[in-house]
Amino acid sequence: MTAPGPPPAKGRPRRARPSDLDEIAGSLPGTELGVSWGDRPTWKVAGKGFILRREVRKDAIDPATDQPYDDLIVIMTADAADKAVLVDDPRLPFFTIEHFHGFNAVLVQESRLGELGRDELAEVITEAWAAKAPKRVVKEFFESQ
């Protein structure tokens, strides 16, 4: 995975909105909105979660407020390298915490999604879906694009 690219030279792309999470995830083949980790809203494909709305926890503290984040989204990545691409790019709002070390996922605050273009968010979500979806479904999807 490469980091989502810069906006096109002609005008600014539409910024991502929180509602785009559900719109994009729901448009991918075989997805369903369910729950995991008890009652956490989770987008799944073939029973595997690829986007999760994380509960407020003491292990994820906002350094600006010294309070737990209350709007974290967990987005799966294919592997550690893809995770690093997203976390290491200073233009992107993705990060990780100690709890997620060794786990292929990034965190993003829902309130910071507007720092991404909608197309950038779609790319990240589609890659998360592809990491969990059956290979045949992923192949058919990308061949149809």
C-alpha positions as a Markdown table, in Angstrom:
| # | Residue | x | y | z |
|---|---|---|---|---|
| 1 | Met | 0.0 | 0.0 | 0.0 |
| 2 | Thr | 1.1 | 3.5 | -0.7 |
| 3 | Ala | -0.2 | 6.4 | 1.2 |
| 4 | Pro | -3.3 | 8.0 | -0.4 |
| 5 | Gly | -2.0 | 10.6 | -2.9 |
| 6 | Pro | -2.2 | 14.3 | -2.7 |
| 7 | Pro | -5.4 | 16.0 | -4.0 |
| 8 | Pro | -5.6 | 16.4 | -7.8 |
| 9 | Ala | -4.2 | 19.7 | -9.2 |
| 10 | Lys | -7.6 | 20.8 | -10.5 |
| 11 | Gly | -9.6 | 21.9 | -7.4 |
| 12 | Arg | -9.9 | 20.3 | -4.1 |
| 13 | Pro | -11.6 | 17.0 | -3.7 |
| 14 | Arg | -14.6 | 16.7 | -1.4 |
| 15 | Arg | -13.4 | 16.2 | 2.2 |
| 16 | Ala | -14.4 | 13.0 | 3.9 |
| 17 | Arg | -17.4 | 13.1 | 6.4 |
| 18 | Pro | -18.2 | 10.6 | 9.1 |
| 19 | Ser | -21.2 | 9.4 | 7.1 |
| 20 | Asp | -18.8 | 8.3 | 4.3 |
| 21 | Leu | -17.6 | 5.4 | 6.5 |
| 22 | Asp | -20.9 | 3.7 | 6.3 |
| 23 | Glu | -21.6 | 4.7 | 2.7 |
| 24 | Ile | -18.2 | 3.4 | 1.5 |
| 25 | Ala | -18.1 | 0.2 | 3.6 |
| 26 | Gly | -21.7 | -0.6 | 2.7 |
| 27 | Ser | -21.0 | -0.3 | -1.0 |
| 28 | Leu | -18.4 | -3.0 | -1.0 |
| 29 | Pro | -19.4 | -6.6 | -1.9 |
| 30 | Gly | -20.5 | -8.9 | 0.9 |
| 31 | Thr | -20.4 | -6.4 | 3.7 |
| 32 | Glu | -22.7 | -6.1 | 6.6 |
| 33 | Leu | -22.9 | -3.8 | 9.6 |
| 34 | Gly | -22.9 | -5.9 | 12.8 |
| 35 | Val | -21.3 | -5.9 | 16.2 |
| 36 | Ser | -18.1 | -7.2 | 17.7 |
| 37 | Trp | -16.4 | -7.0 | 21.1 |
| 38 | Gly | -19.7 | -7.1 | 22.8 |
| 39 | Asp | -21.7 | -4.3 | 21.3 |
| 40 | Arg | -19.3 | -2.3 | 19.1 |
| 41 | Pro | -20.6 | -1.4 | 15.7 |
| 42 | Thr | -18.4 | -3.2 | 13.2 |
| 43 | Trp | -18.4 | -3.4 | 9.4 |
| 44 | Lys | -17.7 | -7.1 | 8.4 |
| 45 | Val | -17.1 | -9.1 | 5.3 |
| 46 | Ala | -17.4 | -12.9 | 5.5 |
| 47 | Gly | -17.8 | -12.6 | 9.3 |
| 48 | Lys | -14.5 | -10.7 | 9.7 |
| 49 | Gly | -14.4 | -7.1 | 10.9 |
| 50 | Phe | -12.6 | -4.5 | 8.9 |
| 51 | Ile | -13.9 | -1.2 | 10.5 |
| 52 | Leu | -14.8 | -1.0 | 14.2 |
| 53 | Arg | -16.1 | 1.9 | 16.3 |
| 54 | Arg | -13.9 | 1.6 | 19.4 |
| 55 | Glu | -15.3 | 2.1 | 22.8 |
| 56 | Val | -13.8 | 4.8 | 25.1 |
| 57 | Arg | -10.9 | 3.2 | 26.9 |
| 58 | Lys | -8.2 | 4.4 | 29.3 |
| 59 | Asp | -5.4 | 3.0 | 27.0 |
| 60 | Ala | -6.1 | 5.6 | 24.3 |
| 61 | Ile | -5.5 | 9.1 | 25.7 |
| 62 | Asp | -5.7 | 12.3 | 23.6 |
| 63 | Pro | -2.4 | 14.1 | 24.3 |
| 64 | Ala | -4.2 | 17.5 | 23.7 |
| 65 | Thr | -6.8 | 17.0 | 26.4 |
| 66 | Asp | -5.3 | 14.2 | 28.6 |
| 67 | Gln | -8.7 | 12.5 | 28.3 |
| 68 | Pro | -9.6 | 9.2 | 26.6 |
| 69 | Tyr | -10.5 | 9.6 | 22.9 |
| 70 | Asp | -14.3 | 9.3 | 22.5 |
| 71 | Asp | -14.5 | 8.9 | 18.7 |
| 72 | Leu | -12.0 | 6.4 | 17.6 |
| 73 | Ile | -12.4 | 4.3 | 14.5 |
| 74 | Val | -10.3 | 1.2 | 14.0 |
| 75 | Ile | -9.5 | 0.4 | 10.4 |
| 76 | Met | -7.7 | -2.9 | 9.5 |
| 77 | Thr | -4.7 | -3.0 | 7.3 |
| 78 | Ala | -3.4 | -5.9 | 5.2 |
| 79 | Asp | 0.0 | -6.1 | 7.1 |
| 80 | Ala | 2.5 | -4.2 | 9.2 |
| 81 | Ala | 3.9 | -2.4 | 6.2 |
| 82 | Asp | 0.6 | -1.0 | 5.1 |
| 83 | Lys | 0.0 | 0.1 | 8.7 |
| 84 | Ala | 3.3 | 1.9 | 8.8 |
| 85 | Val | 2.6 | 3.7 | 5.5 |
| 86 | Leu | -0.5 | 5.2 | 7.0 |
| 87 | Val | 0.8 | 6.0 | 10.5 |
| 88 | Asp | 4.2 | 7.3 | 9.3 |
| 89 | Asp | 2.7 | 9.9 | 6.8 |
| 90 | Pro | 2.5 | 13.2 | 8.7 |
| 91 | Arg | -0.2 | 14.5 | 6.3 |
| 92 | Leu | -2.6 | 11.7 | 7.4 |
| 93 | Pro | -4.6 | 11.6 | 10.7 |
| 94 | Phe | -3.9 | 7.9 | 11.3 |
| 95 | Phe | -2.1 | 6.7 | 14.4 |
| 96 | Thr | -1.6 | 3.7 | 16.7 |
| 97 | Ile | -1.4 | 3.1 | 20.4 |
| 98 | Glu | 0.5 | 0.5 | 22.5 |
| 99 | His | -2.6 | -1.7 | 22.6 |
| 100 | Phe | -2.4 | -2.1 | 18.8 |
| 101 | His | 1.4 | -2.9 | 18.5 |
| 102 | Gly | 1.7 | -6.1 | 16.5 |
| 103 | Phe | -1.9 | -5.8 | 15.2 |
| 104 | Asn | -2.6 | -4.8 | 11.6 |
| 105 | Ala | -4.9 | -1.8 | 12.2 |
| 106 | Val | -4.8 | 1.9 | 12.4 |
| 107 | Leu | -6.8 | 4.4 | 14.5 |
| 108 | Val | -8.4 | 7.6 | 13.4 |
| 109 | Gln | -10.6 | 10.0 | 15.2 |
| 110 | Glu | -14.0 | 10.4 | 13.5 |
| 111 | Ser | -13.7 | 14.1 | 14.1 |
| 112 | Arg | -10.5 | 14.2 | 12.0 |
| 113 | Leu | -11.9 | 12.4 | 8.9 |
| 114 | Gly | -12.3 | 15.8 | 7.2 |
| 115 | Glu | -8.5 | 15.9 | 6.9 |
| 116 | Leu | -8.8 | 13.3 | 4.3 |
| 117 | Gly | -10.4 | 13.5 | 0.9 |
| 118 | Arg | -13.4 | 11.2 | 0.4 |
| 119 | Asp | -11.4 | 9.3 | -2.3 |
| 120 | Glu | -8.5 | 8.9 | 0.2 |
| 121 | Leu | -10.9 | 7.5 | 2.8 |
| 122 | Ala | -12.4 | 5.2 | 0.2 |
| 123 | Glu | -9.0 | 3.8 | -0.8 |
| 124 | Val | -8.1 | 3.1 | 2.9 |
| 125 | Ile | -11.5 | 1.4 | 3.6 |
| 126 | Thr | -11.4 | -0.6 | 0.3 |
| 127 | Glu | -7.9 | -1.9 | 1.3 |
| 128 | Ala | -9.2 | -2.8 | 4.7 |
| 129 | Trp | -12.1 | -4.7 | 3.2 |
| 130 | Ala | -9.7 | -6.4 | 0.7 |
| 131 | Ala | -7.5 | -7.6 | 3.6 |
| 132 | Lys | -10.5 | -9.5 | 5.1 |
| 133 | Ala | -12.7 | -10.4 | 2.2 |
| 134 | Pro | -12.5 | -13.8 | 0.4 |
| 135 | Lys | -9.8 | -13.7 | -2.3 |
| 136 | Arg | -12.2 | -14.6 | -5.1 |
| 137 | Val | -14.5 | -11.7 | -4.1 |
| 138 | Val | -11.6 | -9.3 | -4.0 |
| 139 | Lys | -10.3 | -10.4 | -7.4 |
| 140 | Glu | -13.8 | -10.0 | -9.0 |
| 141 | Phe | -14.2 | -6.6 | -7.4 |
| 142 | Phe | -10.9 | -5.2 | -8.6 |
| 143 | Glu | -11.4 | -6.7 | -12.1 |
| 144 | Ser | -14.7 | -4.9 | -12.4 |
| 145 | Gln | -13.2 | -1.5 | -11.5 |
